[in-house]
Amino acid sequence: MISPRLRRPISALALVACANVIVFTSPAVFAQPRGGGATQPARQDLITRGKNLFDDQQYEESIQTLSAALLRPNNTKEQKIEVYRLLAYNYITLNRKDEAESAVRGLLAIDQEYSLPPSESPRFRDFFTSTKTKWEADGKPGLVQEQEAPPAPVTLAHNSPSEVEKGAQIPLSVKLIDPQSRTRSVKLFYRTGSKGKFEAIEVSLIDGKGKATIPGSAVQPPLVEYYFQAFDQGSLPIGSRGDAEAPLRVAVPDKGAGWVLPVAIGGGVLGAAAIVLGGLALGGAFKGSGGGSGPNGGPRQSTVSVSIGQ
């Protein structure tokens, strides 16, 4: 039997362990995009993060973050200009000239009088100037008029799996809804875990229905994150299902793996609970032995065992 003094702390520990299991393994958590609604400060945070990633020479990560910012609803004119500018900088640095030109044209379509300050790098200023000259010669395509209705939104419909086995491929399907046929390609972005750059693969599209597969090598515990993104003719994002900042998540259980929380009882440190990811439930069966006084009148070591059930 467990003494009354130990019963309450152990019960509290069991509740904490259970809470951790529920939070980390609930399919509802992984099946939904992480992150909440896009508030104005949140959008600005995305732009700031994209700029910081560019400054840190993490160009692909910067592009992915800025693409997420660009697709947020209700961006201000100034925010869109800043996103296009930073996207152009990334593409110019990576020598991806077609995408860089599309970003500059997107910026000019919002503000045709825009120009970079003299203090900016000549490499960027020269590219912006030459692109503006070509854009004007082409008749300023895409120029946004004050009373012009925005284009119809591009939607990607997709149901996310909640859980897959370690090392298994994840075949995914997506439906493209594009009333004005603006989409030229759709890509699937994925990564193992919740940090680092997303890898990108093309989605095979036939009659608006697309398929792509996350390779088994990327499907490792504890989770896989991914999202779909649609691109226009200039390779700029125009629609998504999830994004780099709020990706879809799939749980990848590592059955049998776990760790022990150390708890000091009677002067000794022992394992009080194992929190196991992957759908395990903590069956709160505590058994205790020991009690009374140890040698020389000191405290006697107590033993607590925890049963973990499938």
C-alpha positions as CSV (number, residue, x, y, z in Angstrom):
1,M,0.0,0.0,0.0
2,I,1.1,3.6,-0.6
3,S,1.2,5.8,2.4
4,P,-1.3,8.7,2.4
5,R,1.6,11.1,2.2
6,L,2.7,9.6,-1.2
7,R,-0.7,8.9,-2.7
8,R,-1.6,12.6,-3.6
9,P,1.8,13.5,-5.3
10,I,1.7,10.2,-7.3
11,S,-1.9,10.8,-8.4
12,A,-0.9,14.3,-9.6
13,L,2.0,12.8,-11.5
14,A,-0.3,10.3,-13.2
15,L,-2.5,13.2,-14.3
16,V,0.4,15.1,-15.7
17,A,1.6,12.0,-17.6
18,C,-1.9,11.4,-19.0
19,A,-2.2,15.0,-20.1
20,N,1.1,14.6,-22.0
21,V,0.0,11.5,-23.7
22,I,-3.3,13.1,-24.8
23,V,-1.6,16.2,-26.1
24,F,1.1,14.5,-28.1
25,T,-0.9,11.6,-29.6
26,S,-4.4,12.8,-30.3
27,P,-5.1,12.3,-34.0
28,A,-7.2,15.5,-33.9
29,V,-4.1,17.5,-33.1
30,F,-2.0,16.1,-35.9
31,A,-4.7,16.1,-38.5
32,Q,-5.2,19.8,-38.4
33,P,-2.9,22.6,-39.4
34,R,-0.9,24.0,-36.5
35,G,-1.2,27.7,-35.7
36,G,-4.3,29.8,-35.4
37,G,-6.0,32.5,-37.4
38,A,-3.9,35.0,-39.2
39,T,-4.1,38.2,-37.2
40,Q,-2.4,41.4,-38.4
41,P,0.5,41.0,-36.0
42,A,0.9,37.4,-37.0
43,R,1.2,38.3,-40.7
44,Q,3.8,40.9,-39.8
45,D,5.7,38.3,-37.8
46,L,5.8,36.1,-40.9
47,I,7.3,38.9,-42.9
48,T,9.8,39.6,-40.2
49,R,10.7,36.0,-40.0
50,G,11.1,35.7,-43.7
51,K,13.4,38.7,-43.7
52,N,15.5,37.3,-40.9
53,L,15.8,34.0,-42.7
54,F,17.0,35.9,-45.8
55,D,19.5,37.8,-43.7
56,D,20.7,34.4,-42.3
57,Q,21.2,33.1,-45.9
58,Q,18.4,30.5,-45.5
59,Y,16.9,31.4,-48.8
60,E,14.6,28.4,-49.4
61,E,13.2,28.7,-45.8
62,S,12.7,32.4,-46.4
63,I,10.8,31.8,-49.6
64,Q,8.5,29.2,-47.9
65,T,7.8,31.6,-45.0
66,L,7.1,34.6,-47.3
67,S,4.9,32.5,-49.5
68,A,2.8,31.7,-46.5
69,A,2.6,35.4,-45.6
70,L,1.6,36.3,-49.2
71,L,-1.4,33.9,-49.0
72,R,-2.8,35.3,-45.8
73,P,-6.1,37.0,-46.3
74,N,-6.5,40.8,-45.8
75,N,-2.9,41.7,-46.2
76,T,-2.4,45.4,-46.5
77,K,-0.8,47.0,-49.6
78,E,2.4,47.7,-47.7
79,Q,2.6,44.1,-46.5
80,K,2.2,42.7,-50.0
81,I,4.9,45.0,-51.4
82,E,7.3,44.0,-48.6
83,V,6.6,40.3,-49.3
84,Y,7.1,40.7,-53.1
85,R,10.3,42.7,-52.5
86,L,11.8,40.0,-50.2
87,L,10.7,37.2,-52.5
88,A,12.5,39.0,-55.3
89,Y,15.6,39.4,-53.2
90,N,15.7,35.6,-52.5
91,Y,15.1,34.6,-56.1
92,I,17.8,37.1,-57.4
93,T,20.3,35.7,-54.9
94,L,19.5,32.1,-56.0
95,N,19.8,33.2,-59.6
96,R,16.2,32.1,-60.3
97,K,15.5,35.0,-62.7
98,D,12.1,34.0,-63.9
99,E,10.7,33.8,-60.4
100,A,12.5,37.0,-59.4
101,E,10.9,38.8,-62.4
102,S,7.5,37.5,-61.4
103,A,7.9,38.8,-57.9
104,V,9.0,42.3,-59.1
105,R,6.0,42.3,-61.6
106,G,3.7,41.4,-58.7
107,L,5.0,44.3,-56.7
108,L,4.7,46.8,-59.6
109,A,1.1,45.6,-60.3
110,I,0.3,47.0,-56.8
111,D,2.5,50.1,-56.9
112,Q,3.7,51.0,-60.4
113,E,5.8,53.9,-59.1
114,Y,7.8,51.7,-56.8
115,S,11.6,51.9,-56.9
116,L,14.3,50.7,-54.6
117,P,16.2,53.3,-52.6
118,P,19.7,54.4,-53.8
119,S,21.3,52.7,-50.7
120,E,20.1,49.3,-51.8
121,S,22.5,46.8,-53.5
122,P,23.2,47.7,-57.2
123,R,22.5,44.0,-58.0
124,F,18.9,44.4,-56.7
125,R,18.4,47.9,-58.1
126,D,19.5,46.9,-61.6
127,F,17.3,43.9,-61.7
128,F,14.2,45.9,-60.5
129,T,14.9,48.6,-63.0
130,S,15.3,46.3,-66.0
131,T,12.2,44.3,-65.0
132,K,10.2,47.5,-64.6
133,T,11.3,48.6,-68.1
134,K,10.1,45.3,-69.6
135,W,6.9,45.3,-67.6
136,E,6.0,48.8,-68.9
137,A,6.9,47.8,-72.5
138,D,4.5,44.9,-72.1
139,G,1.7,47.3,-71.3
140,K,1.9,46.9,-67.5
141,P,0.1,43.5,-67.3
142,G,-1.6,42.7,-64.1
143,L,-1.8,46.3,-62.9
144,V,-4.4,46.5,-60.2
145,Q,-7.1,49.0,-60.8
146,E,-8.9,50.7,-57.9
147,Q,-12.3,49.3,-58.6
148,E,-11.2,46.0,-60.1
149,A,-12.7,42.9,-58.5
150,P,-10.0,40.5,-57.1
151,P,-9.5,37.2,-58.9
152,A,-11.5,34.2,-57.9
153,P,-9.7,32.3,-55.1
154,V,-7.8,29.1,-55.8
155,T,-8.7,26.3,-53.4
156,L,-7.0,23.0,-52.7
157,A,-9.3,20.4,-51.2
158,H,-7.6,17.6,-49.2
159,N,-8.3,15.3,-46.3
160,S,-5.2,14.6,-44.2
161,P,-4.5,11.2,-42.6
162,S,-4.2,11.3,-38.9
163,E,-1.5,8.6,-38.4
164,V,0.8,6.4,-40.4
165,E,3.4,3.7,-39.5
166,K,7.1,4.6,-39.3
167,G,8.8,4.2,-42.7
168,A,5.6,3.8,-44.7
169,Q,4.9,5.9,-47.8
170,I,2.1,8.4,-47.5
171,P,0.1,8.6,-50.8
172,L,-1.9,11.9,-50.9
173,S,-4.6,13.3,-53.2
174,V,-5.7,16.8,-53.7
175,K,-8.5,18.5,-55.7
176,L,-7.8,21.8,-57.4
177,I,-10.6,24.3,-57.6
178,D,-9.6,27.2,-59.9
179,P,-12.5,28.9,-61.6
180,Q,-10.3,31.2,-63.7
181,S,-7.7,28.5,-64.6
182,R,-4.8,30.6,-63.1
183,T,-2.9,27.6,-61.8
184,R,0.1,26.3,-63.7
185,S,1.5,23.8,-61.2
186,V,0.8,22.4,-57.7
187,K,3.6,21.2,-55.4
188,L,3.7,19.1,-52.2
189,F,6.0,20.3,-49.5
190,Y,7.0,17.9,-46.7
191,R,9.5,17.5,-43.9
192,T,10.3,15.1,-41.0
193,G,9.5,16.7,-37.7
194,S,8.6,20.4,-37.2
195,K,11.9,22.1,-38.0
196,G,14.0,22.8,-41.0
197,K,13.3,23.2,-44.7
198,F,10.5,21.5,-46.5
199,E,11.3,19.3,-49.5
200,A,9.2,20.0,-52.6
201,I,7.9,17.6,-55.2
202,E,5.5,18.2,-58.2
203,V,2.0,17.0,-57.9
204,S,0.7,15.1,-60.9
205,L,-2.5,16.8,-62.0
206,I,-5.2,15.4,-64.3
207,D,-8.5,17.2,-64.7
208,G,-8.0,19.1,-61.5
209,K,-7.2,16.0,-59.4
210,G,-3.7,15.6,-58.1
211,K,-1.6,12.9,-56.5
212,A,1.8,12.8,-54.8
213,T,3.5,10.6,-52.3
214,I,5.7,11.4,-49.3
215,P,8.6,8.9,-49.4
216,G,8.9,6.5,-46.5
217,S,12.4,7.8,-45.7
218,A,10.8,11.0,-44.5
219,V,8.2,9.2,-42.4
220,Q,9.9,9.1,-39.0
221,P,8.6,9.6,-35.4
222,P,7.2,11.7,-34.0
223,L,5.5,13.3,-37.0
224,V,5.5,14.5,-40.6
225,E,4.5,18.0,-41.6
226,Y,3.4,18.9,-45.2
227,Y,1.3,21.2,-47.3
228,F,0.1,21.7,-50.9
229,Q,0.6,25.0,-52.8
230,A,-0.6,26.1,-56.2
231,F,1.5,28.4,-58.4
232,D,0.6,30.7,-61.3
233,Q,2.4,31.1,-64.6
234,G,5.1,33.2,-62.9
235,S,5.7,30.6,-60.1
236,L,4.1,32.8,-57.5
237,P,1.8,31.1,-54.9
238,I,-1.9,31.7,-55.4
239,G,-3.5,29.0,-53.2
240,S,-2.6,26.4,-50.6
241,R,-3.8,23.8,-48.2
242,G,-1.7,24.4,-45.2
243,D,1.6,26.3,-45.5
244,A,5.1,26.5,-44.1
245,E,3.9,28.2,-40.9
246,A,0.7,26.2,-40.4
247,P,1.4,22.8,-42.1
248,L,-0.8,19.7,-41.9
249,R,0.6,17.1,-39.5
250,V,0.6,13.3,-39.5
251,A,1.5,11.4,-36.3
252,V,4.2,8.7,-36.8
253,P,4.2,6.5,-33.6
254,D,7.4,5.0,-32.3
255,K,5.8,2.1,-30.5
256,G,7.7,0.9,-27.5
257,A,9.8,4.1,-27.2
258,G,9.5,6.4,-24.3
259,W,11.3,8.1,-21.5
260,V,11.1,8.2,-17.7
261,L,10.4,11.1,-15.5
262,P,12.6,11.0,-12.4
263,V,10.9,11.5,-9.1
264,A,12.6,11.6,-5.7
265,I,10.9,9.5,-3.0
266,G,12.4,8.9,0.4
267,G,15.8,10.3,-0.6
268,G,16.2,8.2,-3.8
269,V,15.5,8.9,-7.5
270,L,13.4,6.5,-9.4
271,G,11.4,6.3,-12.6
272,A,7.8,7.3,-11.7
273,A,6.2,7.3,-15.2
274,A,6.9,6.5,-18.8
275,I,5.2,8.8,-21.3
276,V,5.0,6.8,-24.6
277,L,4.1,8.4,-27.9
278,G,2.1,6.7,-30.5
279,G,-1.4,5.9,-29.1
280,L,-0.4,4.4,-25.7
281,A,-2.7,5.1,-22.8
282,L,-1.4,5.5,-19.3
283,G,-3.2,2.9,-17.2
284,G,-2.8,4.5,-13.7
285,A,-1.9,1.3,-11.8
286,F,0.5,2.3,-9.1
287,K,1.9,-0.3,-6.7
288,G,4.0,0.6,-3.7
289,S,6.1,-1.3,-1.2
290,G,8.2,-0.3,1.7
291,G,7.6,2.0,4.6
292,G,8.6,2.6,8.1
293,S,12.2,3.4,9.2
294,G,15.3,2.2,7.5
295,P,18.6,1.3,9.2
296,N,19.9,3.7,11.9
297,G,16.4,5.3,12.1
298,G,16.7,6.9,8.7
299,P,14.0,7.0,6.0
300,R,13.3,3.8,4.2
301,Q,13.4,3.7,0.4
302,S,9.9,3.3,-1.2
303,T,9.3,1.6,-4.6
304,V,6.6,2.8,-7.0
305,S,5.8,0.8,-10.2
306,V,3.8,2.2,-13.1
307,S,1.9,0.0,-15.5
308,I,1.7,1.2,-19.1
309,G,-1.0,-0.5,-21.1
310,Q,-1.6,-0.6,-24.9
